[in-house]
Amino acid sequence: MRPARAAFAANWVLTHRLLRWGGGPIAARGLAEVGRPRFLTTVVRLPPDLGARLTEAAARLVEQQPEHYVYPPESVHMTILALAGGPGVEEGVRAVANRQGAFAVEVGGLNVSRHTVFAEIYPEDRGLASLRRELGSAVGASAPRWARRPRGLAHANVVRFTRPIDSRLLARVGELRRARFGRFTVTEVELVHADKVLSLAGTRSLGRFRLGGEAPTGASG
C-alpha cells in the first residue's frame, strides 16, 4: 500500500499546483456526450452507503461552483480495465472472474486530476493487480501498454470539472486528503458499455460476473 500512497501524494502536489496556478484544464470534455455510450470497460460499483458518503462530500466541495458535475451514488465506481472490443469479450471476462478471488479495498481521502476530484482506493492485497493482468491477457486492453494505469492503483471519480476551478474547491479537497470513507470487499466485476461518467442514461450493463464463480448476466441501463 505504501507505493500507492506515495504515488497519490506526488499526484496531489503536482496537480494541485497545476490547477491552482493554471486555473484548470478545463473543458467540459466527456460531459458533452453524457448519455451516449462510447466505452467498453469493466468496473466495480461502490456499495450504496459508500457511494452516498462520497457524493455528499463531493456536493459540499462544489457549493461555490455548482456547475461542476457531481457523480450520483449509483455511478460512483472503480474502473478495473477498459477493454478492446471484439467477439468473445463477455466469455473472456466471465472466465477470468471465475479464476479470481474476492479482494478487499479501502476508500481513502480525496485527490485531484486535471479533470476530476477522486477518492483514492487502496487494495489490501494483489487481487486488483491480478485481475487487471488476467483481463488484459484474456480480453485485451483498449489503451496502449504505455498509457495504462499502474495495476495496483485505483480511484473513484466523484466530481468532473466543467470550468476553471475556484481555489476554495481545492482547499476543501485538501482538507479531505486524510479522510477515510470506508472499506468493502470486491466480489464481482461488471462489464459495461458506458459514457464517460457511467450515467444511468448512458450505461448498458452487459453482465455482472462473480469473482470465483459465475453470476447471472442480465443487461440493464
N, C-alpha and C positions, 0 to 999 in steps of 0.2 A: 504493500500500500504506500510505502514511503516514496518510491519514484513517481507515483501518480500525484501525491500531494506536492512534490517539488515541481512537477510539470504544471499543475494548476496554479501554483504560486507564481511561477515565472510568467505564465499567461496573464495573470491579473496585473502584474507590474507593467508589462509591455503594452497590453491592450488598453488598460486604464489610462496610460499616458497618451496613447494614440487618440482615444476618444475624447479625453479631457482637452487636449491641446488642438486636435484637428477637427473637433466638432462632430465626429461620427463618420459613417460611410457616405452619406446614409441615404440610401434609396429604398423604396418600398419593394425591393426585389424579392420575389417569392409571394408577395401579397396580391399582386395583380391577377394571379391565376388561382387564387383560393377557390376551391370548388371544382377545379379541373385536374383530375388525376394525371400525374406525369411520371411518378417514380415507382419502381418495383423494389420493395425493401422488406426486411424483417425487423420487427420491433417487439418490445416488451412494454405494454401499457402499465403504468404505475397503479398500485392499488388505489381505490377511490378516496380513502382518507388521506393518503399522501398527496395525491393529485390536488385535493381540495386545499390542503395546507399550503402547497406551493402556489396555487392560483391566488389564494388570499394574500400571500406575501407579495406576489407579483402585482396585484391590484394596488397595494399600498405604495409600491415603488413608483407607479406611473400616475399617482394622483395629480401631480402638477402638469403632466403631459398625457392625458387620456387617449390621445390619438394612436399611441403605440398599441400593437396587437398583444393581448394577453391570452395565453393558451387556456382554454377551459379545462376543468379537471379531467374530462374524458379523453382529451387529446394529449395530455402530458405523457411522454413516452421516452424510452431509451432505445435508440437505434442499435440494432445488432450489426447488420451489414446490408448495404444497398447492393442489389443483385442485377446481373445482366439478364436480359430476357431470353426466351427460347423454350423449346419443348422440354417437358420433364422437370420444370422448376419445383412444382408442388411436391412431386415424388422425391426429389432430391432433398428438399427441406425436411420432409417427413422422416426420411431415412437418417439424416443427421440428428434430428431431435431424438429419435429412438435410441441413438447411441450415446447421447449426452445426459448427464445427471443434472438435477437441480442445483442451484448455487445461490448464495446469499449476497446481497449488496447493501451498502449503507448510503443513504442520500444525505449528503453533507451540505456545505454552505454554497452561497451564490457566487457567480463569477460572470465575466462578460466576454463576448467575442465582438467582432466588428459589427455584427448584425443582431445579436441576441443577448439577453440575460439567460443564464442557465444554471441549473443545480449540478454540482459536482456529484458523481456517483462512483463509489469505491467497491468493486467486487472483493469479496473476502477470501477468494482462492483463485485458481486458474480456470474456473469454469467458463467465464466470458471469453477469455483468450482462446480456449479450446474450441468453443462453439463457433467463433468467428473463423478460426483457422479451418475447421472442418467444412463450414459452409462455403468458404472461398474455394476450397479444393473440389467440393462436390458440385457446386452450382455455378460459381464464378461471380466475382465482384464487378460492379459497374465502373468503379474508378480504377485508373491505372495504379499499379503497385506503389509507386512513389507518392501518390496522393491519398493513400488510405490512412485512416487514423490508427494510432498505436493500439494493438489488440487489447491491452489492459485498461485503456482509458474509456470512460463513458460519461455521458451527461444527459440531462433532460432540459430542453429549452422551456422557458416559462414566459418570456417576453420576446417579441420580434420588433425591432425598431422600424419606424416608418418616417422618421425625420431626424435631423440633428438633435442630440440629446442634451437635456438640461444637466448641469453639474450636480444639482441636488439628487438626481436619479442615481448618478454614480456614487455619491456619498452614501445613499441608502443601501446600495448594493454592498458597499464596503462594510457597513455595519452588520451585514449578514454573512460575511465571509466565513465566520467560525460557527455558524448555525448548524444544527443537526435536525433534520426533518423526519428521520426515521429509518427503519431497516425493514427489508422484506426479502422473501425467498422467490427467486425466479423459477417457476415451474412449467412455463410454456412460452413458446415463441409464436408470433403471429406474422403471417405473410400478407402484405397489403399492397394494393395499387393505390397510391395516395398523392395528394398535393403536398406542398412544402410544409404545411403546418398540421397535417393529419386531421383536417377538419371533418366534421360529420358529413357534410355535403360532398366533399372531395375525396372520400376514402372508401374503398371497397375491400373488405376482408376476404382473402382467398383461402383462408384456413388458419386454424389455431392448432398447434402441434405440441403435445405434452412432452416435456423432456423425460426421457426414459421410457416412453410408451405413447402410443397413438391417442389422439383425442379427436372428437368429431370435427369435421372441417366445413361447417356451414358458412355460407357467404352472407355478408351484411354490409350496410353502409351505401 
